[in-house]
């Protein structure tokens, strides 16, 4: 299993960043490069504890589907999304939000994941996914940052 951590400073209040991070439309806009869209469960608006969403996207030239569940949520401090069906052997993504001073927020993503296929999956983690996934998270976080800094919560 592999762990990825990404921290992003955002010039917006913690509550605002937390809420924006749960918006389906923000996520799909951030992943436009892979054509990601919500095709099942919650397909628009703000997700909450117990919600599931099925995402479909194209990565590495292949179409992927992943259904995730908001399995933990303590506004505005954190929420967790976990894969309940999809390509990973394990996917656990914790999103943490804390004051960054001056009214801003430090958003920290902690992702624990494992690729399927045993030793072959481990090779994929080490050679491809350890670089690819942090880049995707940074792209997503840039969109969250832009949306949160653009205006007040809806």
C-alpha positions as CSV (number, residue, x, y, z in Angstrom):
1,X,0.0,0.0,0.0
2,X,1.1,3.5,-0.8
3,X,0.4,6.9,1.0
4,X,0.3,10.2,-0.8
5,X,0.1,13.5,1.1
6,X,-0.6,16.9,-0.6
7,X,-1.0,20.2,1.3
8,X,-2.6,23.3,-0.4
9,X,-2.8,26.8,1.1
10,X,-6.0,28.6,0.2
11,X,-6.9,32.2,0.9
12,X,-10.5,31.4,2.0
13,X,-12.2,30.4,5.3
14,X,-12.1,26.8,6.4
15,X,-15.9,26.4,6.1
16,X,-15.9,27.7,2.5
17,X,-13.0,25.4,1.4
18,X,-14.7,22.4,3.1
19,X,-18.0,23.0,1.3
20,X,-16.4,23.6,-2.1
21,X,-14.4,20.4,-1.7
22,X,-17.6,18.4,-1.5
23,X,-19.1,19.9,-4.7
24,X,-19.5,17.4,-7.6
25,X,-19.3,20.1,-10.2
26,X,-15.9,21.4,-8.8
27,X,-14.6,17.9,-9.0
28,X,-15.7,17.2,-12.5
29,X,-14.4,20.6,-13.7
30,X,-11.0,19.8,-12.1
31,X,-10.8,16.5,-13.9
32,X,-12.0,17.8,-17.4
33,X,-8.7,16.6,-18.8
34,X,-9.7,13.0,-18.2
35,X,-13.4,13.6,-19.1
36,X,-14.4,12.6,-15.6
37,X,-18.1,12.8,-14.8
38,X,-20.5,11.6,-12.2
39,X,-22.7,8.9,-13.7
40,X,-24.4,7.4,-10.6
41,X,-25.4,8.2,-7.0
42,X,-25.0,11.9,-6.3
43,X,-24.4,13.5,-9.7
44,X,-24.6,17.2,-8.8
45,X,-24.5,19.5,-5.8
46,X,-22.7,19.0,-2.5
47,X,-22.1,15.5,-1.1
48,X,-22.6,14.6,2.5
49,X,-22.0,11.7,4.9
50,X,-23.3,8.4,3.5
51,X,-23.5,9.7,-0.1
52,X,-22.1,7.6,-2.9
53,X,-21.0,8.8,-6.4
54,X,-19.9,6.7,-9.4
55,X,-17.2,8.5,-11.4
56,X,-16.3,7.6,-15.0
57,X,-13.1,8.9,-16.5
58,X,-10.4,8.0,-19.0
59,X,-6.9,7.5,-17.7
60,X,-4.0,5.8,-19.6
61,X,-6.3,5.5,-22.6
62,X,-8.8,3.3,-20.7
63,X,-12.2,4.1,-19.3
64,X,-12.5,3.6,-15.6
65,X,-15.4,3.6,-13.1
66,X,-15.1,4.1,-9.4
67,X,-17.8,4.3,-6.9
68,X,-16.9,6.2,-3.7
69,X,-18.7,6.7,-0.4
70,X,-18.4,9.6,1.9
71,X,-17.6,7.3,4.9
72,X,-16.7,10.0,7.5
73,X,-17.5,13.6,7.9
74,X,-16.9,16.2,10.7
75,X,-17.6,19.6,9.2
76,X,-15.5,21.7,8.7
77,X,-12.5,19.7,9.9
78,X,-12.5,16.7,7.6
79,X,-14.2,14.1,5.4
80,X,-13.2,10.8,4.0
81,X,-14.1,9.2,0.6
82,X,-13.4,5.6,0.1
83,X,-13.8,3.3,-2.9
84,X,-16.6,0.8,-2.6
85,X,-16.2,-0.4,-6.2
86,X,-13.6,0.3,-8.8
87,X,-10.1,-0.2,-10.1
88,X,-8.1,-0.1,-6.8
89,X,-7.6,-2.8,-4.3
90,X,-7.9,0.0,-1.7
91,X,-8.6,3.7,-2.0
92,X,-9.0,5.8,1.2
93,X,-8.8,9.6,0.7
94,X,-9.0,11.8,3.9
95,X,-9.4,15.5,3.4
96,X,-8.4,17.7,6.3
97,X,-9.0,21.4,6.7
98,X,-7.4,23.7,9.3
99,X,-6.8,27.4,9.8
100,X,-3.8,28.6,7.9
101,X,-3.8,32.0,9.5
102,X,-5.0,35.3,8.2
103,X,-8.4,33.8,7.5
104,X,-7.0,31.2,5.2
105,X,-7.0,27.4,5.1
106,X,-4.5,24.6,4.9
107,X,-6.1,21.7,3.0
108,X,-4.3,18.4,3.4
109,X,-5.1,15.3,1.4
110,X,-3.9,12.0,2.7
111,X,-4.5,9.1,0.3
112,X,-3.8,5.5,1.1
113,X,-4.2,3.2,-1.9
114,X,-3.2,-0.1,-3.3
115,X,-3.3,-1.2,-6.9
116,X,-4.8,-4.6,-7.7
117,X,-2.9,-7.5,-9.2
118,X,-0.5,-8.3,-6.4
119,X,3.2,-7.8,-7.4
120,X,2.2,-6.3,-10.8
121,X,0.1,-3.7,-9.0
122,X,3.0,-2.9,-6.7
123,X,5.2,-2.3,-9.7
124,X,2.4,0.0,-11.2
125,X,2.3,1.9,-7.9
126,X,6.1,2.4,-7.8
127,X,6.6,3.3,-11.5
128,X,3.4,5.1,-12.5
129,X,0.8,5.8,-9.9
130,X,3.2,7.5,-7.3
131,X,3.8,10.3,-9.9
132,X,0.4,10.3,-11.6
133,X,-1.9,10.5,-8.6
134,X,-0.2,13.4,-6.8
135,X,-0.4,15.4,-10.0
136,X,-4.2,14.7,-10.3
137,X,-4.7,15.8,-6.7
138,X,-2.8,19.0,-7.3
139,X,-4.9,19.7,-10.4
140,X,-8.1,19.1,-8.4
141,X,-6.8,21.3,-5.5
142,X,-6.0,24.1,-7.9
143,X,-9.7,24.1,-8.9
144,X,-10.9,23.9,-5.3
145,X,-8.6,26.8,-4.4
146,X,-9.9,29.0,-7.3
147,X,-13.5,28.3,-6.5
148,X,-13.1,28.9,-2.7
149,X,-11.1,32.1,-3.3
150,X,-13.7,33.4,-5.8
151,X,-16.5,34.1,-3.4
152,X,-18.7,33.2,-0.5
153,X,-20.2,29.8,0.2
154,X,-23.4,29.0,-1.6
